[in-house]
């Protein structure tokens, strides 16, 4: 294959062909809801989001829609939740997590405590030990196709986490943004929400498009008033035309069809990534990827002093990668660094042959610098 080609493993963007397929549906959908709702979606609206969409999300999760907050993307609603906590709170996170969430929590002065991940989910003994020793304001985790490790929690592990959180009165926040994006022919189970929680947060960024910027959070009844006050003092209202479009997209059945299309589109790309990693870097990643957008890779022969050279060599060779240290909780960085360079790879935007080429290129560069 041509050495002039390139691949950027850095950003988890949807495939261009998926976005192109969406264009006529979005164009028709936005026009439809503007005509249907008129000034209701052009005027200031309720800061908790567009009511028909909140109703749909509440129905989907079998909760009172008053518990649903819909905002401008998943990161925004998570950030608003972090803002609602007392400053300098202790928050338990997975040892490696969504880097933007890790950075955002630090903006509010929160202290992140990372807990090790296993192929089944978090290390329950370590999780329980932290919960017993520290006053913890919240736990944030990604149970389906975890970013960046690709791990899928077992139902048993997830429920044990919820039980420990409830015993210690720790709000358990599950980010389920990749729940529907499973490509191996199986379906992820649902998470039951009771009066206490868990808190669920999600986004339509990966299942519709990044440009629509819409996410939501389901909180316990007793927390609605407090969080709503934080939202009202942070922004007036979210993007109502987008929320109206998404509500119509779901109601029409086109959303489910589009997600099925995405799963079919991304499956061969996922399979190419798994095969290439297994062939070129056996044992350097925790689990085979079954969905989502990301996979991790630890390069044991790339020590700290070789890190910059490896990344620059990869760039010159046409492969965009970066160290993923920002994804790690502070207490986990030192131990992780001892194991080699930790990077995060994204795959849905690229054809299988390009993914295979990129992984092989990384292997060649790693061997040359060893």
C-alpha positions as CSV (number, residue, x, y, z in Angstrom):
1,X,0.0,0.0,0.0
2,X,1.2,3.5,-0.7
3,X,3.4,5.1,2.0
4,X,1.8,8.5,1.2
5,X,-1.4,7.5,2.9
6,X,-2.3,8.6,6.4
7,X,-4.6,7.9,9.3
8,X,-5.4,10.0,12.4
9,X,-6.0,7.8,15.4
10,X,-6.5,10.8,17.7
11,X,-10.1,12.0,17.4
12,X,-13.2,9.9,17.9
13,X,-15.2,11.3,15.0
14,X,-18.0,9.5,13.1
15,X,-17.5,8.3,9.6
16,X,-18.0,10.9,6.8
17,X,-20.3,8.5,5.0
18,X,-22.5,8.3,8.1
19,X,-22.7,12.1,8.3
20,X,-23.4,12.3,4.5
21,X,-26.2,9.8,4.9
22,X,-27.7,11.9,7.7
23,X,-27.8,15.2,5.7
24,X,-31.2,14.7,4.0
25,X,-32.7,13.4,7.2
26,X,-31.4,16.3,9.2
27,X,-32.4,18.9,6.6
28,X,-35.9,17.5,6.4
29,X,-36.1,17.0,10.1
30,X,-35.0,20.5,11.1
31,X,-37.4,22.1,8.7
32,X,-40.2,19.9,9.9
33,X,-39.8,20.8,13.5
34,X,-39.4,24.5,12.9
35,X,-42.6,24.5,11.0
36,X,-44.3,22.3,13.6
37,X,-43.2,24.2,16.7
38,X,-42.5,27.7,15.3
39,X,-41.4,30.2,17.8
40,X,-41.5,27.7,20.7
41,X,-38.1,26.5,19.5
42,X,-36.8,29.9,18.4
43,X,-37.6,31.7,21.6
44,X,-36.1,31.3,25.1
45,X,-37.2,28.0,26.5
46,X,-36.9,25.9,29.7
47,X,-33.3,25.5,30.9
48,X,-33.9,21.8,31.5
49,X,-34.5,21.2,27.8
50,X,-37.2,20.6,25.2
51,X,-40.1,18.9,26.9
52,X,-41.1,16.4,24.1
53,X,-37.5,15.1,24.1
54,X,-37.4,14.9,27.9
55,X,-40.7,13.0,27.8
56,X,-39.2,10.5,25.3
57,X,-36.0,10.0,27.3
58,X,-38.0,9.6,30.5
59,X,-40.2,6.9,28.7
60,X,-37.1,5.2,27.4
61,X,-35.6,4.9,30.9
62,X,-39.0,4.4,32.7
63,X,-38.5,7.5,34.8
64,X,-40.5,10.7,35.5
65,X,-39.3,13.2,32.7
66,X,-39.0,15.8,35.4
67,X,-35.8,14.0,36.3
68,X,-34.4,14.5,32.9
69,X,-32.0,17.3,32.1
70,X,-31.2,17.8,28.4
71,X,-28.3,20.1,27.4
72,X,-25.8,21.0,24.8
73,X,-23.8,17.8,24.7
74,X,-22.9,15.0,27.1
75,X,-19.9,16.9,28.4
76,X,-22.0,19.9,29.3
77,X,-24.4,18.1,31.5
78,X,-21.6,16.2,33.2
79,X,-19.8,19.5,33.7
80,X,-22.9,21.0,35.2
81,X,-23.2,18.0,37.6
82,X,-19.6,18.5,38.7
83,X,-20.3,22.2,39.2
84,X,-23.3,21.2,41.4
85,X,-21.0,19.4,43.8
86,X,-19.1,21.1,46.7
87,X,-15.8,22.4,45.4
88,X,-12.8,20.2,46.1
89,X,-14.9,17.1,46.4
90,X,-13.5,13.6,46.1
91,X,-14.7,11.8,43.0
92,X,-13.9,8.2,42.2
93,X,-13.2,7.5,38.5
94,X,-11.8,4.6,36.5
95,X,-8.0,4.6,36.3
96,X,-8.3,5.6,32.7
97,X,-11.4,7.6,31.6
98,X,-12.7,10.2,29.2
99,X,-10.0,12.8,29.2
100,X,-12.3,15.8,28.9
101,X,-14.3,14.7,31.9
102,X,-11.1,14.2,33.9
103,X,-9.9,17.7,33.0
104,X,-13.3,19.3,33.6
105,X,-13.6,17.9,37.1
106,X,-10.2,19.5,37.9
107,X,-11.6,22.9,36.8
108,X,-13.9,22.8,39.9
109,X,-11.1,21.8,42.2
110,X,-12.3,18.2,42.6
111,X,-9.9,15.5,43.6
112,X,-10.0,12.4,41.4
113,X,-9.3,9.0,42.8
114,X,-8.7,6.4,40.2
115,X,-9.6,2.7,40.7
116,X,-8.1,-0.1,38.6
117,X,-10.0,-1.6,35.8
118,X,-10.3,-5.3,35.1
119,X,-11.8,-7.0,32.0
120,X,-15.0,-7.3,34.0
121,X,-15.2,-3.7,35.2
122,X,-13.6,-1.8,38.2
123,X,-11.6,-3.7,40.8
124,X,-14.3,-4.1,43.5
125,X,-11.9,-4.6,46.4
126,X,-10.1,-1.3,45.6
127,X,-13.4,0.5,44.9
128,X,-14.8,-0.7,48.3
129,X,-11.6,0.3,50.1
130,X,-11.7,3.9,48.7
131,X,-15.4,4.2,49.6
132,X,-14.6,3.0,53.1
133,X,-11.7,5.4,53.7
134,X,-12.8,8.6,51.9
135,X,-15.7,11.0,51.9
136,X,-16.7,10.6,48.3
137,X,-19.1,13.0,46.5
138,X,-19.6,10.9,43.3
139,X,-18.4,8.0,41.2
140,X,-18.2,8.5,37.4
141,X,-17.9,5.4,35.1
142,X,-18.4,4.3,31.5
143,X,-19.9,0.8,31.7
144,X,-20.4,0.1,28.0
145,X,-17.3,0.1,25.6
146,X,-15.4,2.1,28.1
147,X,-13.4,5.1,26.8
148,X,-10.5,4.5,26.3
149,X,-10.1,0.8,27.3
150,X,-13.0,-0.7,25.4
151,X,-14.0,-2.7,28.5
152,X,-17.6,-3.8,28.9
153,X,-18.6,-4.1,32.5
154,X,-20.3,-7.4,33.4
155,X,-23.8,-6.9,34.8
156,X,-22.6,-8.4,38.1
157,X,-19.7,-5.9,38.4
158,X,-21.9,-3.0,37.5
159,X,-24.5,-3.9,40.1
160,X,-21.9,-4.5,42.7
161,X,-20.6,-0.9,42.1
162,X,-24.1,0.4,42.4
163,X,-24.6,-1.5,45.6
164,X,-21.4,-0.2,47.2
165,X,-22.3,3.4,46.1
166,X,-25.7,3.1,47.7
167,X,-24.4,1.7,50.9
168,X,-22.0,4.7,51.2
169,X,-24.5,7.3,49.9
170,X,-22.3,8.0,46.9
171,X,-24.0,9.2,43.7
172,X,-23.2,6.6,41.0
173,X,-23.0,8.3,37.6
174,X,-23.0,6.0,34.6
175,X,-22.1,7.5,31.2
176,X,-23.9,5.3,28.7
177,X,-23.1,7.2,25.5
178,X,-21.8,4.0,23.8
179,X,-24.5,1.7,25.0
180,X,-26.3,1.4,21.6
181,X,-23.0,1.2,19.6
182,X,-22.2,-2.5,19.8
183,X,-21.0,-4.1,16.6
184,X,-20.5,-7.8,17.4
185,X,-24.1,-8.7,16.8
186,X,-25.0,-8.7,20.5
187,X,-27.0,-6.1,22.4
188,X,-26.0,-4.4,25.7
189,X,-28.5,-4.7,28.5
190,X,-30.3,-1.8,30.0
191,X,-29.6,-0.1,33.4
192,X,-32.5,0.1,35.8
193,X,-33.0,3.4,37.4
194,X,-34.8,3.6,40.8
195,X,-35.6,6.6,43.0
196,X,-32.1,6.8,44.4
197,X,-30.3,6.3,41.0
198,X,-28.0,5.5,39.5
199,X,-27.6,8.8,37.7
200,X,-27.4,8.2,33.9
201,X,-25.8,10.5,31.4
202,X,-25.6,10.1,27.6
203,X,-25.1,11.9,24.4
204,X,-26.3,11.8,20.8
205,X,-22.9,12.9,19.5
206,X,-21.8,9.5,18.3
207,X,-25.2,8.1,17.4
208,X,-26.3,11.1,15.4
209,X,-23.5,13.7,14.9
210,X,-21.1,15.8,16.9
211,X,-22.5,19.0,15.4
212,X,-26.0,18.5,16.9
213,X,-24.4,18.8,20.4
214,X,-27.1,17.2,22.6
215,X,-26.8,15.2,25.7
216,X,-28.8,14.4,28.8
217,X,-28.7,13.3,32.4
218,X,-31.2,11.6,34.6
219,X,-30.9,12.5,38.3
220,X,-32.8,11.5,41.5
221,X,-35.9,13.5,42.3
222,X,-34.3,15.1,45.3
223,X,-31.4,16.5,43.2
224,X,-33.5,18.0,40.4
225,X,-34.0,21.4,42.2
226,X,-30.4,21.8,43.1
227,X,-29.0,20.9,39.7
228,X,-31.7,23.0,37.9
229,X,-30.6,26.0,39.9
230,X,-27.0,25.5,38.8
231,X,-28.1,25.2,35.2
232,X,-30.3,28.3,35.3
233,X,-27.3,30.3,36.6
234,X,-24.9,28.9,34.0
235,X,-26.9,29.2,30.8
236,X,-30.4,30.3,30.0
237,X,-31.6,27.5,27.7
238,X,-30.1,24.8,25.4
239,X,-30.3,24.5,21.6
240,X,-34.1,23.9,21.2
241,X,-34.2,23.4,17.4
242,X,-31.7,20.6,17.7
243,X,-33.6,19.0,20.6
244,X,-36.8,19.2,18.6
245,X,-35.1,17.5,15.6
246,X,-33.8,14.7,17.8
247,X,-37.2,14.2,19.4
248,X,-38.8,13.9,15.9
249,X,-35.9,11.6,14.7
250,X,-36.6,9.2,17.6
251,X,-40.4,9.3,17.3
252,X,-40.2,8.6,13.5
253,X,-38.2,5.4,14.0
254,X,-35.4,6.8,11.8
255,X,-33.1,7.1,14.8
256,X,-33.2,3.4,15.5
257,X,-32.7,2.6,11.9
258,X,-29.7,5.0,11.7
259,X,-28.0,3.4,14.8
260,X,-28.5,-0.1,13.1
261,X,-26.8,1.3,10.0
262,X,-23.9,2.6,12.1
263,X,-23.4,-0.7,13.8
264,X,-23.3,-2.5,10.4
265,X,-20.9,0.2,9.0
266,X,-18.5,0.0,12.0
267,X,-18.4,-3.7,12.5
268,X,-15.7,-4.5,9.8
269,X,-13.6,-1.6,11.0
270,X,-13.8,-2.9,14.6
271,X,-12.9,-6.4,13.3
272,X,-9.9,-5.0,11.4
273,X,-8.7,-3.2,14.5
274,X,-9.0,-6.2,16.7
275,X,-7.2,-8.4,14.1
276,X,-4.4,-5.9,13.6
277,X,-3.8,-5.3,17.3
278,X,-3.8,-9.1,18.0
279,X,-1.4,-9.7,15.2
280,X,1.0,-6.8,15.8
281,X,0.7,-6.1,19.6
282,X,-0.5,-9.3,21.3
283,X,-1.3,-8.7,25.0
284,X,-0.8,-4.9,24.8
285,X,-4.5,-4.2,25.3
286,X,-7.0,-5.4,27.9
287,X,-9.9,-6.8,25.8
288,X,-11.1,-7.3,22.3
289,X,-13.2,-4.3,21.2
290,X,-16.9,-5.1,20.8
291,X,-18.2,-1.6,20.1
292,X,-17.8,2.1,20.9
293,X,-15.2,4.3,19.4
294,X,-11.9,3.6,21.1
295,X,-9.2,1.0,21.9
296,X,-6.1,1.5,24.1
297,X,-2.6,0.4,23.3
298,X,0.4,0.2,25.7
299,X,3.8,0.2,24.0
300,X,6.1,-1.4,26.5
301,X,9.3,-0.7,24.6
302,X,8.6,3.1,24.4
303,X,9.8,4.6,27.6
304,X,9.3,8.2,28.7
305,X,12.6,9.3,27.0
306,X,11.4,7.8,23.7
307,X,7.9,9.1,23.8
308,X,8.3,12.3,21.9
309,X,10.5,10.6,19.2
310,X,7.8,7.9,18.7
311,X,5.0,10.3,18.3
312,X,7.0,12.5,15.9
313,X,8.1,9.5,13.9
314,X,4.5,8.3,13.7
315,X,3.4,11.7,12.5
316,X,6.1,11.8,9.8
317,X,5.0,8.3,8.7
318,X,1.4,9.5,8.3
319,X,0.0,8.2,11.6
320,X,-1.5,10.6,14.1
321,X,-1.2,9.4,17.8
322,X,-0.6,11.1,21.1
323,X,0.1,10.0,24.7
324,X,-3.1,9.5,26.6
325,X,-1.8,10.6,30.0
326,X,-4.6,13.2,30.4
327,X,-7.1,10.3,30.5
328,X,-5.5,8.9,33.7
329,X,-6.5,9.7,37.3
330,X,-3.5,11.4,39.1
331,X,-2.9,8.5,41.5
332,X,-2.6,6.1,38.6
333,X,-0.2,8.0,36.3
334,X,3.1,7.0,37.8
335,X,2.3,3.2,37.8
336,X,1.0,3.4,34.3
337,X,4.0,5.3,33.0
338,X,6.3,2.5,34.2
339,X,4.6,0.1,31.7
340,X,5.4,2.2,28.6
341,X,3.6,4.7,26.3
342,X,-0.1,4.6,26.7
343,X,-2.1,5.8,23.6
344,X,-5.8,5.8,22.6
345,X,-6.9,4.7,19.1
346,X,-10.1,5.5,17.4
347,X,-11.4,3.5,14.4
348,X,-15.0,4.2,13.1
349,X,-14.0,6.9,10.7
350,X,-11.6,4.7,8.7
351,X,-11.8,1.8,6.3
352,X,-10.4,-1.6,7.4
353,X,-7.4,-1.5,5.1
354,X,-6.3,1.9,6.4
355,X,-6.7,0.7,10.1
356,X,-4.5,-2.3,9.3
357,X,-1.9,-0.1,7.6
358,X,-1.9,2.3,10.6
359,X,-1.4,-0.4,13.2
360,X,1.4,-2.0,11.1
361,X,3.1,1.4,10.8
362,X,3.0,1.8,14.6
363,X,4.5,-1.6,15.0
364,X,7.4,-0.8,12.6
365,X,8.2,2.5,14.3
366,X,8.0,0.9,17.8
367,X,10.5,-1.8,16.7
368,X,12.8,0.7,15.2
369,X,12.9,2.8,18.4
370,X,13.2,-0.1,20.8
